[in-house]
């Protein structure tokens, strides 16, 4: 069966379309059993079957326009299937149209154009509105909003479609009303009526009846220089009442012979917009203003044009740094240039104007230079203080120019000024005093010492040459002993040196530069000659010809301990090389004599037998050097009855002349005179130093202040006759405190030889040099009395300096353990030997004598000779040779007690 139903399109879902059970003639309750189901042909499910009621229901809202479009009829086809038995039924549903759509124009806004010179009656067609509804619900008519110039006209096409048109009723003027806005309304025939609108815009097309106009015709623009390229200068205000091509203006620069187009290289003009922009950097310093002429031309036919004039004035900014020009530089400049000397001429300029072009020059304040303004923008660089090449060999001078702009701009320029050297510095030794040691007997050409000097100057002013000055202090020119390499300052020996002749040399060295004038300075090198054991001991007493023997008679009844004689020997060497020891050479027979190892005294060791023959003794004197040297003497001792010891027979001493007896007096008078003059001069020097305001001064310091060259503090000479006839000044013992020695002479001393002994240590040479000056000043004071003992000096009985006879053979003890003690003791032995040679002194004490002067006669013995040992002062001790001998005699009486007492004092010290 085929069923047909109809349903309006605006019904809601669930709307009953038709009663299927009734129309099919089927009971409602059997529909479920027969499995009634609906099949849509289009695949879209718009309907559903209510099995309980047996009706066809609307499943979703229908839209006729969507389902059927503009078709006059709209039907939907369905199929109903039932089983038991299987049956197929066709259902057709007509969708009825409802005025549910309003008319609608294709475009909501319609734009029309009409020339302003169009005649009335001109028609402007419009687009037709659309309405999806059909029949009476479709478009019925159109309406236009009221207008003075336009009206609506509707035409019907052959298919019945109505065509709206706009008709011009009154002439137009585009300049007054360039655009007209109208509203077009479309109405359908439904109930209720629905409508649709469209906005109609009518543009009145222009006719080229107006030229472009520039406002204002002449303008001025202020622009900073150096603005970025592309900066907008201005946009021309040009108007043309026309429109379209008639009002479309093109811009271009206008040039003429009177106004060359230089600005066209700096500015660009947009032909469409009239914007003027920079196309190159603008420089105020090149041109401060530009005149620009612009032509404005429309595109009408015929074309019309207008003209614009623009003045661009640049504002100066501080875009130029000052420029420094070195006109002249005097380099190098002498370091002795006077203040105010012109070093350089400097110019400065700044291309900016006003404050931006005001420039100030500056240099570092710590430099010894200053800037002086010569005239505008020109300066002179002059010296403002002394120059010293040794402190600064040159200067990096930075000149800084600063303008007054905001912000400030600065430029600096650096140039190097070299300082030329002037010979204004004397060479300088590393030390004004140096010490050197050289071994005696060294080969000529031996290197002694190298002095070193420096000169802060440069070039030839610093080229140094060394030379040795002859200060006249030595008897022989110093150049005969030493030479110096003038290039490196090395001092060499010219000949072999003899310690016994010269112990120390003062070598004044001068260093001189090659400047003009040449400058120099001096230094003193104290060359100490080191002793070698190159002199064998010399036997002073007894003095016998070589190959002969000395005969000595002794009482036959002499008791053991009897002093037979005494061997006195000296050694020209020094220190340990001059320490002598005495011993008997071995013989085939035993001899009843013994020799004291230290004193050289020959004593009877055992009683002689009656009628004993003479004894021949060979006494060997050996020094302590390496290798050891020795000398020997042969002594024949003969026992005799009633023999009296007489040294005058065995030693021929020279007679004293009347002139020699007065030598001591003359010497004392001379020393007193010299001492008085020295005291007066020392007082004057002290007064001068105190007057100068020196809070702390020394004599050496005041004297050195005079600038005189240092004088020699050492004079020494060894006479070839073997006896000491020189003055030897020394100091600087084993401690830092210098030791001074003073010798006072007896009025009856005939030869008047005297000795100042210096302790010398190789390890304290520097202290020795310092002590020379102190000792020299001590020599100037007179010797009015015996010097006070120095408690710093202590010697044991065996170490106390004195004559050989002042020591007991039993108190042999140890040898002095250092060179200082050795030299002191040696010096005292030499002094004793010297007096023994003159016959004015006793050597020893007790029952022995050394020798008597021939002028006293053989009847004189030791007790008749005045004991001058009390006039010999032992430095650092309260003992003299007299009390030393007395102690020795006392020790012979009580040797044990004397040894213990003296040893205890030594250990206590």
C-alpha positions in Angstrom: 0.0 0.0 0.0 1.1 3.6 -0.5 0.4 6.2 2.1 0.7 10.0 1.7 0.9 12.6 4.4 1.8 16.3 4.6 3.5 18.3 7.4 4.5 22.0 7.7 8.2 22.5 7.8 8.1 24.5 11.1 6.7 21.6 13.3 8.6 20.5 16.3 10.0 16.9 16.8 7.3 14.5 18.1 4.6 16.0 15.9 2.2 13.2 14.7 2.4 13.0 11.0 -0.3 10.1 10.5 -1.9 7.1 12.0 -0.2 4.1 10.4 -2.1 1.4 12.2 -5.4 2.8 11.1 -4.3 3.6 7.5 -2.8 0.1 7.1 -5.7 -1.6 8.8 -3.5 -3.3 11.4 -4.1 -3.7 15.0 -1.8 -1.6 17.2 -0.8 -4.4 19.5 0.4 -6.6 16.6 2.8 -4.0 15.3 5.5 -4.9 17.8 5.0 -8.6 17.2 5.3 -8.1 13.5 8.5 -6.0 14.1 7.3 -2.9 12.3 10.2 -0.8 11.3 10.8 2.4 9.2 13.4 2.6 6.4 14.3 6.0 5.0 15.3 6.1 1.3 17.6 9.0 1.6 19.5 7.6 4.6 18.4 10.5 6.7 16.1 9.7 9.6 13.5 12.5 10.0 10.7 10.3 11.2 10.1 7.5 13.7 7.2 5.0 14.4 5.5 4.8 17.8 4.7 1.1 18.0 2.6 1.6 21.1 0.3 4.1 19.4 0.8 3.0 15.8 1.5 6.6 14.6 4.2 8.2 12.5 6.1 10.9 14.5 8.4 13.7 13.4 11.9 12.9 14.7 13.6 16.2 13.8 12.6 19.6 12.6 12.3 19.9 8.9 13.7 22.7 6.7 12.0 22.7 3.3 14.6 25.1 1.8 17.4 22.8 2.9 15.7 19.6 1.8 14.3 20.7 -1.6 15.8 24.1 -2.4 13.8 26.2 -4.9 11.8 23.2 -6.1 8.0 24.0 -6.2 7.2 20.7 -4.4 9.1 19.0 -1.7 8.3 15.3 -0.7 10.1 12.7 1.5 9.7 9.0 0.7 9.7 6.3 3.4 9.3 2.5 3.5 7.6 0.4 6.2 8.5 -3.2 6.7 6.5 -5.7 8.7 7.1 -9.4 9.3 4.8 -12.4 9.8 4.0 -12.1 7.0 6.6 -9.9 5.4 5.1 -6.8 4.0 6.5 -3.6 2.4 4.5 -0.3 2.4 5.5 3.0 0.8 4.9 6.3 2.6 5.3 9.8 0.9 5.4 12.9 3.2 4.9 16.3 1.6 6.8 19.2 3.4 4.7 22.3 3.3 6.4 25.7 2.9 6.2 28.3 5.7 7.3 31.9 5.4 10.3 31.4 7.6 12.9 33.2 5.4 13.3 36.9 4.9 14.5 38.4 1.6 18.3 38.8 1.4 20.5 40.7 -1.0 23.6 39.0 -2.3 25.8 41.8 -0.8 24.9 43.8 2.3 26.4 46.9 0.7 26.2 47.9 -2.9 28.7 50.5 -4.3 27.8 52.4 -7.4 29.6 55.1 -9.3 28.3 58.0 -11.3 30.1 60.9 -12.9 29.3 64.3 -11.5 28.4 65.4 -15.0 25.8 62.7 -15.6 22.4 63.8 -16.9 19.2 63.3 -15.0 17.4 60.1 -16.0 20.5 58.0 -15.8 19.7 54.6 -14.5 21.9 52.6 -12.1 20.9 48.8 -12.1 20.8 47.0 -8.7 21.1 43.4 -7.8 18.0 41.4 -7.1 17.3 40.2 -3.6 16.7 36.4 -2.9 14.0 34.7 -0.8 14.2 30.8 -0.4 10.4 30.7 0.3 8.1 29.9 -2.6 4.9 31.3 -3.9 3.4 34.1 -2.0 6.1 33.9 0.5 8.7 35.1 -2.1 9.7 38.7 -2.9 6.8 40.9 -3.6 8.3 44.5 -4.0 11.3 46.9 -3.3 11.5 50.2 -1.5 14.3 53.0 -1.6 15.1 55.5 1.1 14.2 59.1 0.3 16.9 61.1 -1.7 17.0 64.5 -3.5 18.9 63.1 -6.4 17.8 59.5 -6.8 14.5 57.5 -7.2 13.6 53.7 -7.5 12.3 52.0 -10.6 11.1 48.3 -10.6 11.0 46.3 -13.9 9.6 42.7 -14.3 11.5 40.2 -16.3 9.9 37.5 -18.4 10.2 34.9 -15.6 8.3 37.2 -13.3 11.4 38.3 -11.3 11.3 42.0 -10.3 14.4 44.1 -11.2 15.1 47.3 -9.1 16.9 50.3 -10.6 18.1 53.7 -9.3 17.2 56.6 -11.5 19.1 60.0 -11.3 16.5 62.8 -11.0 18.8 65.8 -10.2 22.3 66.8 -11.3 25.2 66.0 -9.0 28.2 68.0 -7.7 31.0 65.8 -6.4 32.8 68.6 -4.6 29.6 69.2 -2.5 28.5 65.6 -2.1 31.0 63.1 -3.4 29.1 60.1 -1.9 25.4 59.4 -1.5 24.2 56.7 0.9 20.8 55.0 0.3 19.0 52.0 1.7 17.2 49.5 -0.6 14.5 47.2 1.1 13.1 44.0 -0.4 9.6 42.8 0.9 8.1 39.3 0.5 4.3 38.4 0.3 4.1 36.2 3.4 2.1 36.7 6.5 3.5 38.3 8.4 5.7 40.2 5.8 9.4 39.8 6.1 12.0 42.1 4.5 15.7 42.4 3.8 17.8 45.6 3.2 21.1 46.5 1.5 23.1 49.7 1.9 23.7 51.4 -1.4 26.7 53.8 -1.7 26.8 56.0 -4.8 30.2 57.6 -5.5 30.1 60.6 -7.6 33.0 60.4 -10.0 35.1 63.6 -10.3 35.9 65.7 -13.2 39.3 67.4 -13.3 38.2 70.9 -12.6 40.5 71.7 -9.5 44.3 72.1 -9.4 46.5 70.7 -6.5 47.0 73.3 -3.7 50.0 73.3 -1.2 49.2 74.4 2.3 51.2 76.4 3.3 52.9 77.3 0.0 56.1 78.2 1.9 57.2 76.3 5.0 60.3 75.9 7.2 61.6 72.9 9.0 64.3 72.7 11.7 66.3 69.5 11.6 69.3 68.3 13.6 72.3 67.4 11.6 73.5 63.8 11.4 70.0 62.4 11.8 69.8 58.8 10.5 69.3 58.3 6.9 65.6 57.9 6.1 64.5 60.3 8.7 61.2 62.0 7.8 61.8 65.7 7.2 58.2 66.7 6.4 55.1 65.5 4.5 53.8 68.1 2.1 50.2 69.2 2.7 48.8 69.3 -0.9 45.0 69.1 -1.6 43.1 68.6 -4.9 39.4 68.9 -4.7 39.1 66.5 -7.5 39.4 62.8 -6.9 40.6 59.8 -8.7 43.1 60.6 -11.3 42.0 64.1 -11.2 42.9 64.3 -7.5 45.8 61.9 -7.6 48.9 64.1 -7.2 52.4 63.2 -8.1 55.3 65.0 -6.5 58.7 65.9 -7.9 61.7 68.2 -7.1 61.8 71.4 -9.1 65.3 72.6 -10.0 66.5 75.6 -12.0 69.7 77.3 -13.0 69.5 79.7 -10.1 68.8 76.9 -7.6 71.0 73.9 -8.5 69.7 70.6 -7.3 72.4 69.9 -4.7 69.7 69.0 -2.2 68.5 66.2 -4.4 71.6 64.3 -3.3 70.6 64.7 0.3 66.8 64.4 0.3 64.4 62.0 -1.3 60.7 62.8 -2.2 58.0 60.2 -2.3 56.1 60.9 -5.6 52.9 59.5 -4.2 52.8 60.6 -0.6 54.8 63.8 -0.8 57.0 62.7 2.1 60.5 64.2 2.1 63.2 62.1 3.8 67.0 62.2 4.2 68.9 59.9 2.0 72.4 61.0 3.1 73.9 62.3 6.3 73.5 66.1 6.8 76.4 68.1 8.0 75.9 71.5 9.5 79.5 72.3 8.9 79.0 71.8 5.2 75.7 73.7 4.9 73.5 75.1 7.5 70.3 75.3 5.4 68.7 74.0 2.2 66.0 75.4 -0.1 63.7 72.8 -1.7 61.2 73.4 -4.4 58.5 70.7 -5.0 56.1 70.4 -8.0 52.6 68.8 -7.3 50.9 67.5 -10.5 47.6 65.6 -10.8 46.7 62.9 -13.3 43.7 64.5 -14.8 43.3 65.3 -18.4 44.3 67.9 -18.9 46.7 67.7 -15.9 46.9 70.5 -13.4 49.8 71.3 -11.0 50.7 73.3 -7.9 54.1 74.3 -6.3 55.5 74.1 -2.8 58.6 75.7 -1.2 60.4 74.2 1.8 63.4 75.6 3.8 65.3 73.0 5.8 67.5 74.6 8.5 70.0 72.4 10.3 70.6 72.5 14.0 74.3 72.1 15.0 75.1 69.3 17.4 78.4 68.4 18.9 79.3 65.8 16.4 82.9 66.8 15.7 85.7 65.9 18.0 88.5 68.4 18.4 91.5 67.8 16.1 95.0 68.1 17.5 97.8 69.2 15.1 101.4 68.8 16.2 103.1 71.6 14.3 106.6 70.9 15.7 108.2 68.6 18.3 111.8 69.1 19.6 112.8 65.5 20.5 115.1 64.7 22.1 115.5 67.5 24.6 118.5 67.9 26.9 117.9 66.9 30.5 119.4 70.2 31.6 116.9 72.2 29.7 115.8 75.3 31.6 112.2 75.6 32.7 110.2 77.3 30.0 112.0 75.6 27.1 109.6 75.1 24.2 109.1 71.4 23.5 106.3 71.4 20.9 103.9 73.7 19.1 100.4 72.4 19.1 97.4 73.5 17.1 93.7 72.6 17.6 90.5 73.0 15.7 86.9 72.0 16.0 84.5 72.2 13.0 81.5 72.7 15.3 80.2 76.2 16.1 79.4 78.0 19.3 80.2 76.3 22.5 80.6 73.0 20.6 83.7 74.5 18.9 85.3 75.9 22.1 88.3 73.7 22.8 90.5 73.4 25.9 93.8 71.5 26.0 95.0 69.4 28.9 98.1 67.3 29.9 98.8 65.1 32.9 99.6 67.2 36.0 102.4 64.9 37.1 104.4 65.7 34.0 107.1 68.4 34.2 105.5 70.2 31.3 102.7 72.8 30.9 100.7 74.3 28.1 101.0 77.9 27.2 98.4 79.6 24.9 100.2 81.4 22.1 97.1 82.7 20.3 93.7 81.4 19.4 93.7 77.7 18.9 97.5 77.5 19.1 99.5 76.4 22.2 103.1 75.8 23.2 104.3 72.9 25.3 107.1 74.1 27.6 109.0 72.6 30.5 107.8 73.5 33.9 110.4 71.8 36.0 113.8 70.2 35.9 114.3 67.0 33.8 116.3 64.0 34.9 117.0 61.4 32.4 118.2 59.0 35.0 114.7 59.0 36.6 112.8 59.1 33.3 114.5 58.5 30.0 111.5 59.7 28.1 107.9 60.8 28.5 104.7 59.6 26.8 103.0 62.9 26.7 99.2 62.7 26.1 97.6 65.9 25.0 93.8 65.9 25.5 91.5 68.3 23.7 88.0 68.8 25.2 85.3 71.0 23.7 82.5 72.7 25.6 79.6 70.9 23.9 77.0 68.8 25.6 77.9 66.0 25.8 81.5 66.9 25.6 83.7 65.4 23.0 87.4 64.8 23.5 90.4 63.8 21.5 93.8 62.9 22.7 97.1 62.5 21.0 100.2 60.8 22.5 103.7 61.4 21.4 107.0 60.3 22.9 109.6 62.8 24.0 113.0 61.4 24.5 115.3 63.0 27.1 118.9 63.4 25.9 121.6 62.5 28.5 123.9 65.0 30.0 127.0 64.0 32.0 125.5 65.1 35.3 126.2 62.0 37.4 129.6 60.9 38.5 130.5 57.2 38.6 129.7 55.6 41.9 131.5 52.7 43.5 129.4 50.0 45.2 131.5 50.7 48.3 133.9 53.5 49.1 136.1 51.1 51.0 136.9 47.5 50.1 139.2 44.9 51.5 141.2 42.3 49.6 143.7 39.6 50.6 146.7 38.4 48.6 149.2 35.8 49.6 152.7 37.1 49.8 155.1 35.9 47.1 152.2 35.5 44.7 153.3 35.6 41.1 153.1 39.0 39.3 149.8 39.3 37.5 147.8 37.6 40.3 144.2 38.9 40.4 143.7 40.7 43.8 140.3 42.3 43.6 137.7 43.6 41.2 136.1 47.0 41.9 132.8 47.8 40.4 131.3 51.2 39.7 128.1 52.3 38.0 127.1 55.4 36.2 123.4 56.2 35.7 124.2 58.2 32.6 124.2 56.5 29.2 126.3 56.3 26.2 129.8 57.8 26.4 128.8 59.4 29.7 128.5 56.0 31.2 131.6 54.5 29.7 133.9 54.0 32.6 137.7 53.6 32.9 139.5 52.7 36.1 143.0 53.8 37.2 145.1 53.7 40.3 146.0 57.0 41.9 149.4 57.5 43.5 148.5 59.2 46.8 152.2 59.5 47.9 151.5 57.6 51.2 154.0 54.9 50.3 157.7 55.4 49.8 157.5 53.6 46.5 154.6 54.5 44.1 151.7 52.2 44.5 151.8 51.6 40.7 155.0 49.6 41.2 153.0 47.1 43.3 149.6 47.0 41.5 148.0 47.7 38.2 144.3 47.8 37.3 142.4 46.8 34.1 141.0 50.1 33.0 137.9 48.4 31.5 136.7 45.9 34.1 138.4 47.3 37.3 140.3 44.1 38.2 143.4 44.8 40.3 146.5 42.7 39.6 149.9 42.5 41.3 152.9 43.9 39.4 155.5 42.1 41.4 155.7 39.6 44.2 154.7 41.1 47.6 156.6 40.6 50.8 154.6 40.5 54.0 157.6 41.3 56.1 158.1 44.5 54.1 154.6 45.6 53.5 151.6 44.1 55.4 148.9 46.3 54.0 148.4 48.6 51.0 145.9 51.4 50.5 145.1 51.3 46.8 143.2 54.4 45.8 141.2 53.6 42.6 139.7 56.3 40.5 136.9 55.7 38.0 136.2 58.2 35.3 133.5 58.4 32.7 134.0 59.5 29.1 131.6 62.4 29.3 132.5 66.1 28.7 133.5 67.3 31.1 134.5 63.9 32.6 133.3 63.1 36.1 135.1 60.8 38.5 135.0 59.3 42.0 137.5 57.3 44.1 137.5 54.4 46.4 140.1 52.8 48.5 140.9 49.1 48.4 142.8 47.9 51.5 145.0 45.0 50.3 146.2 42.9 53.1 149.2 40.7 52.5 148.9 37.3 54.0 152.0 35.9 55.6 153.8 32.8 54.4 156.4 31.0 56.3 159.3 32.1 54.1 161.7 33.3 56.7 163.7 31.0 58.9 164.3 31.9 62.5 167.3 34.2 63.1 169.3 33.7 66.3 169.9 37.1 67.9 171.8 35.9 70.9 174.3 34.5 71.0 175.6 36.0 67.9 178.4 33.9 66.4 179.8 33.7 62.9 178.5 30.9 60.7 180.4 27.7 61.4 181.6 28.9 64.8 180.5 27.9 68.3 179.6 30.0 71.3 181.7 29.2 74.4 180.1 29.6 77.8 181.8 28.9 81.1 179.8 27.9 84.1 180.9 27.2 87.7 181.8 23.6 88.2 179.8 23.4 91.4 176.7 24.8 89.8 173.5 23.3 91.1 170.7 21.8 89.0 168.5 24.6 87.6 171.4 26.9 87.1 170.8 29.2 84.2 173.7 28.7 81.8 172.6 31.1 79.1 169.6 32.0 77.0 169.0 31.6 73.3 167.2 34.6 71.8 165.8 34.2 68.3 163.4 36.1 66.2 161.4 35.3 63.0 160.5 37.9 60.5 157.3 36.1 59.8 154.1 36.7 61.6 151.5 34.8 63.6 152.0 31.1 64.0 154.8 31.3 61.5 156.8 33.3 64.0 156.2 31.1 67.1 159.5 29.6 68.0 160.4 26.5 69.9 163.8 25.5 71.2 165.2 22.0 71.5 168.5 20.2 71.7 169.5 18.1 68.8 170.0 14.5 69.8 173.5 13.4 70.5 175.2 10.2 71.2 175.9 11.0 74.8 173.5 12.1 77.5 173.9 15.8 78.3 173.4 17.3 81.8 171.6 20.3 80.3 168.1 21.0 79.1 166.5 23.8 77.0 163.2 25.4 77.9 161.0 24.8 74.9 159.3 28.2 75.0 161.9 30.5 76.6 165.1 29.2 75.1 166.8 29.1 78.5 169.6 26.5 78.9 169.7 25.3 82.4 171.7 22.7 84.2 169.7 19.5 84.5 172.0 17.7 86.9 175.1 18.4 88.9 178.4 18.2 87.0 180.9 15.7 87.9 184.4 16.8 88.9 186.9 17.3 86.2 184.1 17.0 83.6 185.0 17.9 80.1 183.3 20.6 78.0 179.9 19.8 76.5 179.0 20.6 73.0 175.3 21.5 72.6 173.5 22.0 69.3 170.3 24.1 70.0 167.8 24.1 67.2 165.3 26.9 66.9 162.2 25.9 64.8 159.1 28.0 63.9 155.6 26.8 63.8 154.9 27.4 60.1 154.1 24.9 57.3 156.6 23.8 56.3 158.6 24.5 59.4 161.9 26.3 59.1 164.7 26.2 61.6 168.1 27.6 62.6 170.7 26.2 65.0 173.6 27.4 67.1 176.5 25.4 68.6 177.2 26.2 72.3 180.3 24.8 74.0 179.8 24.8 77.8 183.0 24.5 79.9 182.9 23.9 83.7 185.4 26.2 85.5 186.3 26.8 89.0 185.2 30.2 90.4 183.7 31.1 87.1 181.6 34.3 87.0 179.0 34.6 84.3 179.7 37.6 82.1 177.6 38.1 79.0 179.7 41.0 77.9 182.5 38.7 76.9 180.3 36.7 74.6 178.3 39.5 73.0 179.9 42.5 71.5 177.3 45.2 71.8 177.7 48.6 70.1 178.7 51.6 72.1 176.2 54.3 72.5 177.2 57.7 71.1 176.2 60.9 72.9 173.9 61.7 70.0 172.0 58.5 70.5 171.5 59.1 74.2 169.6 62.3 73.4 167.4 60.6 70.8 164.7 59.7 73.4 164.5 63.2 74.7 164.1 64.6 71.2 161.5 62.1 70.4 159.5 62.9 73.5 159.7 66.6 72.8 158.5 66.0 69.2 155.6 63.8 70.3 154.5 66.4 72.9 154.5 69.1 70.3 152.6 67.1 67.8 150.1 66.1 70.4 149.5 69.7 71.4 148.9 70.7 67.8 146.7 67.8 67.3 144.6 68.6 70.3 144.1 72.2 69.1 143.1 71.0 65.7 140.7 68.4 67.2 139.2 71.1 69.3 138.6 73.3 66.2 137.0 70.5 64.3 134.8 69.6 67.3 133.7 73.3 67.6 132.9 73.4 63.9 130.8 70.2 64.0 128.9 71.4 67.1 128.3 74.8 65.5 126.8 73.0 62.5 124.1 71.7 64.8 124.9 68.1 64.5 123.1 66.2 67.2 125.3 63.1 66.9 128.7 63.3 65.4 132.0 61.5 65.3 135.4 62.7 64.4 135.5 60.5 61.4 132.1 61.8 60.2 133.2 65.5 60.5 136.4 64.8 58.7 134.8 62.9 55.9 132.4 65.8 55.4 135.2 67.9 53.8 135.2 65.7 50.8 138.9 65.0 50.9 140.2 61.6 49.8 140.8 59.1 52.6 144.3 59.2 53.9 146.4 56.2 54.7 146.1 54.9 58.2 148.9 52.5 58.0 152.6 53.0 57.6 155.1 50.2 58.0 158.6 49.3 57.0 161.1 46.6 57.9 164.7 47.7 57.9 167.1 45.2 56.4 169.3 45.2 59.5 166.9 42.7 61.1 165.6 45.0 63.9 162.2 46.5 63.8 162.3 50.2 62.9 158.7 50.8 61.8 155.5 52.0 63.3 152.7 49.4 63.0 149.2 50.5 63.8 146.4 47.9 64.1 143.0 47.3 65.5 139.9 45.2 65.5 140.7 42.2 67.6 138.5 39.2 68.0 135.7 41.3 69.2 134.0 44.2 67.5 135.7 46.7 69.9 139.0 47.9 68.5 142.0 47.5 70.7 144.5 50.5 71.0 148.2 50.1 71.9 150.3 52.8 73.4 154.0 52.6 74.0 155.9 54.8 76.4 159.6 55.0 76.3 162.1 55.1 79.0 164.2 58.3 79.2 167.3 56.0 79.1 166.3 54.0 76.1 169.1 54.5 73.6 167.9 53.1 70.3 164.3 54.3 70.9 162.8 51.7 68.7 159.1 51.3 69.4 156.4 49.0 68.2 152.6 49.3 67.9 151.3 45.8 67.6 148.1 45.1 65.7 146.1 42.0 66.3 145.2 40.6 62.9 142.6 38.0 62.0 141.8 36.9 58.4 138.2 36.5 59.4 137.7 40.1 60.7 139.3 42.1 58.0 136.3 44.5 57.7 136.6 45.3 61.4 140.3 45.8 61.0 139.8 48.5 58.4 137.3 50.3 60.5 139.7 50.3 63.4 142.5 52.0 61.5 140.8 55.4 61.7 140.2 55.0 65.4 143.8 53.9 66.0 145.1 56.8 63.9 143.2 59.3 66.1 144.7 57.6 69.2 148.2 58.2 67.9 147.6 61.9 68.0 147.3 62.0 71.8 150.5 62.2 73.8 151.7 59.4 76.0 151.8 61.2 79.4 151.7 58.2 81.5 151.2 54.6 81.7 147.9 53.5 80.1 145.2 52.1 82.2 144.8 48.4 82.1 142.1 47.0 79.9 140.1 44.4 81.8 139.1 42.7 78.5 142.6 41.3 78.1 143.6 38.4 80.3 146.4 36.0 79.8 147.6 33.1 81.7 151.1 33.1 83.0 152.2 31.1 79.9 150.3 33.4 77.5 151.3 36.8 79.0 153.4 38.7 76.6 156.9 39.5 77.8 160.5 38.7 77.3 161.6 35.1 77.0 163.1 35.2 80.4 159.8 36.4 82.0 158.3 32.9 81.8 159.2 29.9 83.9 160.2 26.8 82.1 158.1 24.8 84.4 154.9 26.7 83.3 155.2 25.6 79.7 151.4 25.3 79.3 149.8 25.3 75.9 150.8 27.5 73.0 148.5 30.5 72.3 145.5 29.1 70.5 145.0 31.9 68.0 146.9 34.3 65.8 146.0 37.3 67.9 147.7 36.0 71.0 150.5 34.7 68.9 151.3 38.1 67.4 151.0 39.9 70.7 153.5 37.6 72.3 155.7 37.6 69.3 155.8 41.4 69.4 156.8 41.5 73.0 159.6 39.0 72.4 160.8 41.2 69.5 160.8 44.2 71.7 162.8 42.4 74.4 165.3 41.2 71.8 165.6 44.7 70.6 166.4 46.1 74.0 168.8 43.1 74.5 170.6 44.1 71.4 171.0 47.7 72.8 172.2 46.4 76.1 169.6 48.5 78.0 167.3 45.7 79.4 167.5 42.7 81.5 166.0 39.6 79.9 164.6 37.4 82.7 164.8 37.6 86.4 166.2 35.8 89.3 169.7 34.5 88.9 170.2 35.0 85.1 171.3 37.9 83.0 171.0 38.4 79.2 173.9 40.8 78.6 175.5 44.1 79.9 176.6 47.1 78.0 180.3 47.4 77.6 180.2 50.9 79.1 179.2 49.5 82.5 182.3 47.3 82.7 182.6 43.6 83.6 182.1 44.2 87.3 178.4 45.1 86.8 175.9 42.4 87.3 172.2 42.1 87.0 171.6 43.9 90.3 173.5 47.0 89.1 171.5 47.4 86.0 168.3 49.5 86.3 165.3 47.4 85.6 163.4 49.2 82.7 160.8 46.4 82.4 158.5 48.5 84.5 158.3 50.9 81.6 157.0 48.3 79.2 153.2 48.2 79.3 151.4 45.0 78.4 148.1 45.9 76.7 145.0 44.6 78.5 146.9 43.7 81.7 148.1 45.3 84.8 151.3 43.5 84.6 154.7 44.8 83.4 157.8 42.9 82.6 159.0 43.7 86.1 156.1 42.2 88.0 155.9 39.4 85.4 159.5 38.6 86.3 158.7 39.0 90.0 155.8 36.5 89.7 158.1 34.1 87.9 160.7 34.4 90.7 157.9 33.9 93.3 156.7 30.9 91.4 160.2 29.4 91.6 159.8 29.6 95.3 156.3 28.2 95.3 155.4 26.9 91.9 152.4 25.0 92.9 150.6 27.8 94.5 151.3 30.3 91.8 150.0 27.9 89.1 146.7 27.3 90.9 146.1 31.0 91.5 146.8 32.1 88.0 144.8 29.3 86.4 141.9 30.1 88.6 141.8 33.7 87.4 141.9 32.6 83.8 139.0 30.2 84.2 137.0 32.8 86.0 137.5 35.2 83.1 
